[in-house]
Amino acid sequence: MKKFMDLLQRFLCVCFSLLILTSCSRSHVVIKDELVDSSSSGVTGTVLDGASLVQGGDLAIQPFKAGSQAEANDELDHLSLMILKGIKDFLDEHKTTLHVIGDNEGQPKIVLEGWVEEFSKTGRLSRMMLHPNQDSLTLKGELWLTSNGACILNFTVHKKFDPKKQEIQDVAYSLGLDIGGFIVKQTKQ
């Protein structure tokens, strides 16, 4: 009976250790209080000044920054540029009242500013265990008028993806296209 209890105690210690290791296996670039519902994969947002958005004008797109609790790094900078490229490509391809301008092309009427609120990767141990291999990326942003600083539109988008099937740069570009599509849809209403 003593051998059985000793064996049971070791078994429970191993199970407890695995439980602790797998629950601590996600590494976050950002941990944020306000996350979008994980079941949502599309862009959601609110139009605060539809008239200004429909009127349009020159739009400057700023690179996405790390959220308030984020640590900025090279990977985040690269993701930001891919998001920016996706938004710009979509807006350039579709007829809209917004005209994307670069830094040296004059004063914009509207500015798009965004933040990477969450970028989490599945830990190595978690991938080896029974957990699904999913990374996630959450972005938030807003369009505001340069004349008075008023926000005219805000948005949020969240995506979970399998890093073995999709490169993070492709996901970031795809989210940029989705954001561009959301903005174009709002300018036509």
Order of alpha helices (4+ residues) and beta strands (2+ residues): alpha-beta-beta-alpha-beta-beta-alpha-beta-beta-alpha-beta-beta-alpha
